[in-house]
Amino acid sequence: MSNLWFETLDDSQDKAARAFHRASVLVLTGAAGSGKTHVAVGLALAAVALKRFDRLVVSRPTVEVGRSLGYLKGTLDEKFAPWLGPIRDVLARMSLAKFDDLPIDVVPMQHVQGRSFHRAVLLLDEAQNATAAELTAVMTRLGDGGKVVFAGDTDQALIPDSGLAAFAERLKGLAGFEAVRLRGQHRNPFIRAALRRLEETKP
């Protein structure tokens, strides 16, 4: 854990880092490549390294892009593994220890009900694919000394009843709640131009 580090990449990520330390519940939104998962995982694991939290709990809606792959064989961890690719990618870029050696628990969103996460950062990644009721159910898992982070791109929802934007709007101004939109683009430079063109030519 001695090599655990996190570095913000732009001003909006700096703003997110400050909000992370203040908030009990944080919503991070932004376009593809803005660093939502990078920021959430990096800040959480840095805080774990400093003993502010005991672990990072990762969850996400199990919504597939395009055609369903159907039933997946294996244990629960094996079934959920395809949805953890982005988390593993972030850890690889940050030169962290192996995923299995870090204080990370994986809990499918459907299995958080009834649990309380004390002294943990609970991250719901791809939160735009959760309904308002599901987001509320996840938020209420907040335990003593814990924090909940929702990360998602409201423009890439794969469900018709995405609740992330409305959820954040309804909690705005409440003490302990923060929402930050990330503005950078830290993948291939082509993405920014392509997203702008697709938005401008939307039917």
C-alpha positions in Angstrom: 0.0 0.0 0.0 3.0 2.3 0.3 2.8 3.1 -3.5 -0.8 4.2 -3.2 -1.3 7.7 -4.8 -3.8 9.8 -6.5 -3.3 12.9 -8.7 -6.1 15.0 -10.1 -5.8 15.9 -13.8 -7.7 19.2 -14.2 -9.6 21.9 -12.3 -12.9 20.1 -12.2 -11.2 17.1 -10.7 -9.6 19.3 -8.1 -13.1 20.6 -7.3 -14.3 17.0 -7.0 -11.5 16.1 -4.6 -12.5 19.0 -2.3 -16.1 17.9 -2.5 -15.2 14.3 -1.7 -13.7 15.3 1.6 -16.6 17.5 2.6 -19.6 15.3 1.5 -21.3 12.3 3.0 -23.0 11.8 -0.4 -21.3 12.9 -3.6 -22.5 12.8 -7.2 -19.9 12.9 -10.0 -21.2 13.5 -13.5 -19.4 14.2 -16.8 -18.9 13.0 -20.3 -17.0 9.9 -21.3 -13.3 10.3 -20.5 -13.8 13.1 -17.9 -12.4 10.8 -15.1 -15.4 10.0 -13.0 -14.3 6.5 -12.1 -10.6 7.6 -11.9 -11.5 10.3 -9.4 -13.9 8.2 -7.3 -11.5 5.2 -7.0 -8.4 7.2 -6.6 -9.8 9.4 -3.8 -11.4 6.5 -2.0 -8.3 4.4 -2.0 -6.1 7.3 -1.0 -8.4 7.9 1.9 -8.3 4.2 2.8 -4.5 4.4 2.8 -4.7 7.3 5.2 -6.9 5.2 7.5 -9.9 7.5 7.1 -11.9 4.6 5.8 -11.5 0.8 6.1 -12.4 -0.2 2.5 -13.9 0.7 -0.8 -17.2 -1.0 -1.7 -17.8 -1.0 -5.5 -21.3 -1.5 -7.0 -22.9 -0.8 -10.3 -26.2 -1.6 -12.1 -25.8 -4.7 -14.2 -27.1 -3.1 -17.4 -25.5 -4.3 -20.6 -24.7 -2.3 -23.7 -26.5 -3.7 -26.8 -27.7 -7.3 -26.9 -27.7 -9.3 -23.7 -25.2 -12.0 -23.2 -27.8 -14.0 -21.4 -27.2 -16.2 -18.3 -23.6 -16.2 -17.1 -22.3 -19.3 -15.4 -20.1 -19.3 -12.3 -20.1 -17.8 -8.8 -21.5 -14.4 -8.0 -18.0 -12.9 -8.2 -17.5 -14.5 -11.6 -20.8 -13.3 -12.9 -20.1 -9.7 -11.7 -16.5 -9.7 -13.0 -17.3 -8.2 -16.5 -18.7 -5.1 -14.8 -15.5 -4.5 -12.9 -13.3 -3.9 -15.9 -13.4 -0.1 -15.6 -12.3 -0.3 -11.9 -9.4 -2.7 -12.8 -8.4 -0.3 -15.6 -8.2 2.6 -13.2 -6.1 0.7 -10.7 -3.7 -0.4 -13.5 -3.3 3.2 -14.6 -2.6 4.3 -11.1 0.2 1.7 -10.6 -1.6 0.3 -7.6 -1.3 -3.2 -6.1 -3.3 -6.0 -7.7 -7.0 -5.7 -7.4 -7.3 -8.8 -5.1 -4.7 -7.3 -2.7 -6.6 -4.1 -2.1 -9.3 -3.4 0.5 -12.1 -3.5 -2.1 -15.4 -5.4 -1.8 -17.7 -5.9 -4.7 -21.5 -5.9 -4.2 -24.0 -6.0 -7.0 -26.5 -3.2 -6.7 -29.3 -5.6 -6.3 -27.6 -7.0 -3.1 -27.0 -3.8 -1.1 -30.4 -3.7 0.4 -30.4 -4.5 4.1 -26.7 -3.8 4.5 -25.0 -0.9 6.3 -21.5 0.2 5.2 -19.6 1.7 8.1 -16.2 3.4 7.6 -16.4 2.6 4.0 -16.7 4.5 0.7 -19.5 3.0 -1.3 -19.1 3.7 -5.0 -22.0 3.2 -7.4 -20.4 3.4 -10.8 -22.4 3.9 -14.0 -25.1 5.4 -11.8 -27.0 6.8 -14.7 -28.3 3.3 -15.2 -30.2 3.3 -11.9 -33.6 4.6 -11.2 -34.4 7.2 -8.5 -35.7 4.5 -6.2 -32.5 2.4 -6.7 -30.3 5.4 -6.0 -32.2 6.1 -2.8 -31.9 2.5 -1.7 -28.1 2.7 -2.2 -27.8 6.0 -0.4 -29.6 4.7 2.6 -26.8 2.1 3.1 -24.6 4.9 4.4 -23.2 3.8 7.7 -21.4 5.5 10.5 -18.2 7.2 9.2 -19.0 6.2 5.7 -19.4 8.0 2.3 -21.5 7.2 -0.8 -20.3 8.3 -4.3 -22.4 8.1 -7.4 -20.6 8.4 -10.7 -22.3 8.5 -14.0 -22.8 10.2 -17.4 -26.4 11.4 -17.6 -26.1 11.5 -21.4 -25.3 7.8 -21.6 -28.2 6.3 -19.7 -29.2 2.8 -21.1 -32.5 2.8 -19.2 -35.6 5.0 -19.9 -36.1 5.9 -16.3 -32.6 7.0 -15.3 -32.9 8.9 -12.0 -29.4 10.4 -11.5 -30.1 13.9 -12.8 -33.3 14.4 -10.8 -31.8 12.7 -7.7 -29.0 15.2 -7.7 -31.3 18.1 -8.3 -33.6 17.2 -5.5 -30.7 16.9 -3.0 -29.0 20.2 -4.0 -28.4 22.5 -1.1 -28.7 19.8 1.5 -25.9 19.8 4.1 -23.6 16.8 3.5 -24.5 16.6 -0.2 -22.2 17.6 -3.1 -22.5 17.3 -6.9 -19.7 18.1 -9.3 -19.6 17.9 -13.1 -16.2 16.9 -14.5 -15.3 18.9 -17.6 -12.0 17.4 -18.8 -11.3 14.8 -21.5 -8.5 12.3 -20.6 -8.9 9.6 -23.2 -8.2 9.9 -26.9 -8.5 13.6 -28.1 -10.8 12.5 -30.9 -13.6 11.7 -28.3 -14.3 15.4 -27.5 -14.7 16.4 -31.1 -16.8 13.3 -31.9 -19.2 13.8 -29.0 -19.6 17.5 -30.0 -20.4 16.4 -33.6 -22.9 13.8 -32.5 -24.6 16.2 -30.2 -24.8 18.9 -33.0 -26.2 16.4 -35.6 -28.6 14.7 -33.2 -31.9 13.9 -35.2 
